[in-house]
């Protein structure tokens, strides 16, 4: 398997203050782990481009994009909310993160790679059509999925979000699009504490009680996700790859281990091979214990590579 690895140095320039959990080291330590695990040289490396306005405006309104750009500071930090801040490099980093997903789609569709992992930040799945929140500014996965749907060969896509926090933004943007199935697992109650879709046939939410263990997680998603996913039969699968359901993560209370992420990636790949010609684009979302994040992401990427 040929797996694209997409990132950009600009993604490490975005900072939200000292000790903020969504920090530049998240990207760097994943790459260090891939080198340590002797995987890095087997990946196909690409630098993330800036996302185009056309791709941005499929997921966000022009008014919102212009407003968030106008808030970009010349120096220091500007707060969007208590947890989401911008420095002078944030907008560029966010446009690189969104551009990574678009590039990943194009590479997979051209056959240059079998699948892709985007090691980028800021994350995206909390960003709604007209609202930045939860460390997120542009909804990277929604932008990538909507870009794929412009292709003549992609009629339906699935988004699998295994971040421990509910991907409210992805659902808000795509909940009425019957070309998209969203399968999400998240701790409940937990951030963002918003109403989530329950009456949309294209959304399958798995609520996790605090302290859910790996075997319980596997049973829940196996029961709720995989039959629905096979029936939907997407032409491409997108992954919002948050690794903050790990038992060491400080921002949640779910007890997954690296082996659970390996299992989940294997299941997704099996279905992608059956339905979607193996087409997978995976994008980094959460994960805030740096060691657990690096090891879990590396294990996920190893499975994408089928090594």
N, C-alpha and C positions, 0 to 999 in steps of 0.2 A: 504494500500500500504506500502511496505517495501522499504525505500529509504536509500541507502548507502551514508554515508558522509565520504569523503576521503580527508585527508590532511596529513601534516607532519611538525614538528617543523623546519626542515631544510628550509622550504619555507619562514620562517620569518628571516632567517640569511642572505639571499641575499639582499644587499642594493646597491643603485646607487647614494648615496650622500644625504646630508641634503637637505630637501625641495623637493626632487624628487617626482613627483605625484604617481609613481608606488612604493609604500612604504610598509613595512611589516605590518603596521596597517590595511591594506586592508583585509588581512586574519583574523587578530585578531578580528576586529570589526564586521565582518560577524558572527563569532562564538559567540561573545558577544550578538549580536542581536538575534540569534537563542535561546540563553539561556533566554534572556529577554522576547522573544515571546513564551516561554515554548514549544519550538519545539525540542530542542537539545536532550532531553532524549528519544525521540521517533525515532531518527535516529539510523541507525546501523553504528557504527564508525569503520573505518579502517585506518591504516597508509599507506601512499603511499610508494611503493617499488621503488628502482632504476630501471629505464627502462633498458631492455636488449639491447645489441648492435644489435641483429637481428631486433628488433622493430625500433630502431633508423634508421637503414640503409634502411628500406623501404621508409622512407620519406626524408632522407638526405643522401648525399654521405659520404662514409667513409673518404674521404679527408677533407670534411667540418668539420665533427665531430672531427677529429684529430686536425685540425687547431684551432677550437674554444677551445678545451681542452688545447692546447699549449699556448693560450693567458691568461689562468687563472693566476692571480697574487698570489704571496705569501703573499702580504700585499697591502693595499691601493686599488686603483681603476684603471682599464684599460678601455679606451673608445673604443667601437666598432664604434659608431658614436656619434653625439652630445647628443643624448637622451638615448643611450643604453650602459650601463657600466657594468663591471664585478668586483666583489670583490672576495676574496678567497673562498667564499661559493656559488658562483653563479652556477657553473657547477653542484654541487650536488643538489642544489635546482631545477635546470632545469631538471635534470634527475628524481627527485622525481615527478615533475609536469607531465612529460611525462609518468612516471610509474603509476601515479594515473589513467590516462585514460585507460591504458592497464588493470589494475586491475579492474576497473569499468566494462569494457567489459566482463571480465571473470566471475565476480560476477553475472551479469545480465544473461549471457548465461547459467550459472550453476543453475539458479533459486534461488540463495541465497537471491537476492533482486529483486524488480521489476524495479527499476531505480536507478540512482546515480547522486550525485552532487560532483564535485571535487573542493574543496576550496583550490586552489594552486596558486602559482606564482613562477617564472615569467610566464606571459601569453605566448601565442604561435602563434596566427593566422597571425601575420606579418612575421614570420620566413619562408623564402623561402628555397628551397632545398639546396642552398649553400650560404645563406646570412642571418645573424642576423640583425634585425632592429626593430624599434618601440617597444622597451622594451622586445623583444622576441628573444629567442635563439634556441629552438627546437619547432617544430609545434605540440603541444600537441594533437590537435583535429585530424590532419591528421594521426599522429602515431596511435591513438586509432582506427580510422576508418579503416586503413589498417590492423591493428591487427585483427579487427572483421572479415574482409574479408578472413582471413585465416581459419575461422571456416567453417565447412561443412554446417551449417544451415543458414549462412548469405551470401546471394548472392549479395544483393544491400543495400547500405546505403545512407542516406541523412544527410547532414550537414546544419543546420540552424544557420546562424551567424547574430545575431541582435546587435552586437557591433556597435557603431556609426562610427567606422573607417573601411574602406574596408579591408577584410581579404585577402589581396593580396597573402600572402604566401600559404594559403590553396588552393587558386585557381591555383597558379603556380605549386604546387605539384600535384594536382589532376585533372586539367582541361581536360586531355585527357583520363581519366579513366571512361569508360561508366558504371561501377558498382557504380558510385558515382553521386548523384545530390547535387549541392551546391546552397542554397538559401540564399542570403545575402542582408541586407539593410544597407545603410551607407550614411552619409552626403557627398554631393558632390557640389563643390570641398572641399576637406579637406585632411589631411594626409591619406595615404602616397603619394597622387598625382602621382600614377602610372597608366599606362594603365590597364584597367580591361577587362576581357574576354567578347567579345560580339558575337563571332561566334562559341561558344561551346554550343551544345544542352543540356549539362548537368548542365549549370549554369544559374541561374535566379537572376539577380541583380536588386535591387530596389534603385534608386538614390533618396535621400531626399534633398530637398532644405532647406537652413537654416531657422529656426523657424517653421519647420513642427510641427504641434500639434498632439495630440493623436488620434483624430478622423480621421485626414487625414492619419496618419500612418496606422491605422487599415484598412482603405479603400484600400490603396495601396498594402499592403501585402496580404490582402484577395483576391484581384483581381489577383495578379501576382504569388503568391506562392501556394495557397492551392489546386487548381485544378491540377496544375502540379505535386504537391507532391503526391496527391492521385493516379494520373495516373502512376507515377513512382513506387508507392507501395513498399517502402523500407522495408527491414527486420529489420532494426534498425535505430533509429534517434539519431544523435549527435547534441548538441547545443553548439555553441561558445557564451557563456552567458556574453556579455559585457553590463554593465549597465550605460554606459557613454552617452547614448541618453537621460538621465534624464535631466529635465529642470534646475537642480541645478549644473550640471557637468561643471567644468571650461574649459574643453578641446574641447567643441563642442557647437553647437547652435540648438539642437533639443529639443522639449518640451514635452517629455514623462513623465509620472508619474508612481508610483508603480502600479496603477490600470491597466495601459497599459501592464506592464509586466505580471500581473496576467492573463489578457485576452489572451495574446500571448501564455503563457504557457498552458492555458486551450485548446486553438486551437491545439497546437502541440500534447498535450496528447490525444485529441480526435482522431486525425489522427493516432497517434501511436497505439492506441487501435484497430483501424480499420484495419491497414495494418501490424503492426510490433509487435503484441502481447504485446503492451505496452512498448517495450524495448526502453529506453531513457538513454543516458549518457550526462550529462551537465557539462561543464567545464568553470570555471571562466576565462574571458578575461579582458576587461577594466572596468572602473568605478572609478572616481577620486575625487568625493565629498564623503567623508567617510560616512557621515550620510545617504545620498541618496543611496549609494552603499549598505550599510548594510541593510537598510529597503527593498530595491528592491530585493536583493538576498534572504532575508528571505521570502519575499512574493512569489518569484519564487519557493523556496524549499517547502513552505507550499503547493503550488499547486501540486508539484511532489508527495507529501505525501498524497494528497487528503484529507486534514484536513479542 
